Amino acid sequence: MYLCLIDKIAMVLNIIDRHKLILNKLEQNGYVNVNELSQEFNVSVVTIRKDLKLLEDRKLLFRSHGRAIPSNPYITENHVNVKEKINTKEKNRIAIAAGLTLEPHDSIIIASGTSVIEFARHIKPVEGLTVLTASLNTSLILSENPNIDVMQLGGIVRPSSSSVIGPIGEKMLAEFTFTKLFLGVDGIDLEYGLTTTNSMEASLNKAMIKAAQKIIVLADSSKFGRKGFGRICGLEDVDQIITDNGIDNKTKDALIELGIHVTVV
């Protein structure tokens, strides 16, 4: 009986040690793999899955397809009024940097989202600037400046984002060519690409990408490693990302390796 108790204590200590090592690996690498952990710790795959389940229950990681990552990458949709109050300082710096990319006679698309709305507030008109936008708020902001020609994209109004979506807007985009697209996103994943929480918005964003010569993504660092319901495109379609200094070096280096110009503010 005494030996049995010792065995149980040893097993508990072993589990505690294993959990610590799993969390350390997760912090270092950004993910852990079930099969690799099984081999490294010389325990069964079932044991590792139980370990990860216990750690997930304690909200220390998120399990996904044979591996675990630090947090849930999937995004739930929030109203634009709520999102506008999140990471405001970062969005402000991103917007100022985006304004510096404008050139005389630019014809630009401004998509939807709080980062691009903030960008609209910081636009200093250059000669011959034309703006087409899906965002109702952006249209109202820019319409106050007589030196900017503003075109509102048509379509179905999406109340949660105060923007339009749908085939009418996509057909309208096919009639024009633009120098730049300023795109806000809900998630940026190195493998999956750019995403948003709405599939119809994703479809409209794809049409915007086809209509523009240069794709500039405005995204605060909280968007990296996240995924939304609707996939917009792969990162190979992106020319520039403007983000804040919360982006980690590993992600930044991976984006640069893909040929993307990364501006950190």
N, C-alpha and C positions, 0 to 999 in steps of 0.2 A: 504493500500500500504506500509506504514511504517512497519507494522507487517510482511508483506511478505518479505521485505528486511532483517529484523532481522532473519527470518527463514532461508533465503538463506545463510546469513553470518554464522549462527550456523551450517548449514549443511557442509559448506566448512571447518570450523574449525574441525568438527567431522571427515571428510575425512582425513584431515592433521594428526590429532591425531591417527587415525586408521592406516594410512600408517607408521607413526613412530613406533607404537607398532608392526606392522607386521615385519618391518625391524629389530627391536630389537630382536624379537623372532627368526628370521632367523639367526641372528648372534649368538645367544645363543645355538640354537638347531641344526643348520645346515640345517633345512628345516621347512616349515610350511604346514599345511594341511587345505584344503578349508573347509571341514565340521567342523573341530574343531574351525577354526576362525569364521565361521558363528554362531556357538553356543556361543562362548565366547563374541563376539561383539553384539549379538542379532540382526543380520541383515541377509538378505537372502544370499543363496549360490551365486546367480547371482551378488549381490553387491560385494561380496568378489572376485569373478572372475574378475569383472571390476577393482577392486582395484589392483589385481595382474597384469592385463593387462597393466594398467597405469604405474606400477612400472617396468614391463618388458620393456615397451617402453622407459623408462628412463635408461635402462640397469642396474637396481639395483637388478634384480633377473632373474631366468629362470623358466618358468612354465613347469610342467611335470606331467601328469596323476593325476589330483586332488590335486596336491601340488606344492610347489615352492622351489627351491634350489638357493644358492647364484650365481651360474654361469652355463653356458652351459657345460654339462659334455661330450658332444660328440666331438670327435677329428677329425680334418681334417689332411690329410696326407701331410707331408712336405718331401722334399728331404733330404737325409742323410747329405749332405753338410751344409744344413741350420740348422738341428737339432744338429749338432756337436758343433755349436757356442752358444747353449743355456745351461745355468747352468753348465758351464765347470768346475768351482771350485768344485761344488758338485759331479759331475761325477768323478773327479779326486780322491777325498777322498773315494768315493764308490769303485773305481777300486783298490785302495791300500788295502782297507779292504778285498775285494774279493780275492786278491792275497794271503792273509794270511791263507785262508782256504785250500790251496793246500797242498797235502801230497805226499810222495814218492809213485811212481807207480800209481798215479791217471790216469785214462783214462776219459777225460772230453769232454762234448759237449759245444761249445760256439755258441749260437744262433746268431741273427742279431740285429742291433741297435747300437746307438752311445755309450750307457753305456758299452756294452760288447766290443766294439772296444777299448774304453779307458782301459778296463780291460786287453785286450791283450797287450797293451803297457806297462803295469806294471807287467806282469808275470815274476817272477824270477824262472827259471826252477828248478824243484825238480827232483830227480832221477826217471828215467823211465816215464816221463810225455808224454802222448799221447793226442792230441787234434783233435777232429772232429768238423768242423765248417761249417755253412751255409753262413758265411760272407766272401766275397771276400777280403775285406780290412783286416780282421783278419788273413786270410791265408797269405797274403803278409807280414804283420807285423811279424808273428811268423816264417815264412819261413827263416827269416834272422838269426834265432838262431839254430845252428846245434844240440843243446841238446834237442830239442823238436821234436817229431814225429808229423807231421801235415798231416791231411787228409781233403781234400776238399769235401764237400757234393755235389753230382750231382743234376742237375735239370734245371729248367727254370730260367734264370737270370732276377731278378727284379731290373731294373735300379734305381728306387727311393731309394732303401735301399742298393744297391750294394751287394745283396745276392741272394741265389737260393731258389726256392720254387717248389712244385709239387710232383707227385707220385714217381718219380725216387728217390728223396731224402728220401721219406718215406719208400720205399722198402729197401734202403741201411741201414737205421737206424734199421730195423727189424733184421739185421744180427749181431748186436753187443750189448754188455752190457757195460754201463759206470758207473763210480762211482758218477759223479756229472754232473748236467746241470746248466750252467749259462745263465739265461734267461733275456732278455730285453723286456719290454712291453710298450704299449702306454697308458694303463689305468689299474688302480686297484680300484675296487669297492667292498665294504665289502659284498654286497649281490650277485652281478653278477660275481665277480671273476676277472680274468686276461683277458685283451683283447688287440687286435692289430687292425690296420686300414685295414688289408688285410685278407680275408677269407682263401686264400691258405696258407698264412704264419701261420695263426692260426692252420690249419690242420697239417702243418709240425711241429709246436711246440708241438702239442698233441702227435705226434709220438716220439718226443724227450723225452717227459715226461715218456712215456712208457718204453723207452730204458735206463733211468737213475735211479739210486738208491736214489739220493738226489737232490732236486730241490731248487736252489738258485736264487732268483729274484734280479736283480740289477736295482733299480729304484729311481730316485730323487723324492723328496716330491711333485713335481708338478703333478705327475702321479696319486696321490690318489684322489678318487672322480671323476675320468674320465672314459669314455667308448669309445672303438673303435668298428668298424663294426664287427670284427670277435672275437668270444669268444674262449679263449684258454682252460681254466679250472676254477673250483671253487677253493677257497682258501684252501680247505681241502687237496689239492694235494701239497701244498707248504710247504717246510721244513724251509726255512730261507728267510728273506727279508733284504737286505742291502740298507739303504737309508740315507738321510741327516737329520740334526736337524730341518728342516722345517716341519717335520711331527708333527701333533697335537697330544696331549696326548690321546684324546678320540679314535682316529684311532689306535694309537700304542697299547693302552690297549685292544682294540677289537681284534687286530691281535694276541696278546699274549694269549688272552682268547681262541682263536681258536687253540692254540698249536703251533703257528709259532714263531720261534726264530727271533726276530727283532734286527738287529744291526744298531745303529744310529751313524753316523760319523760326 
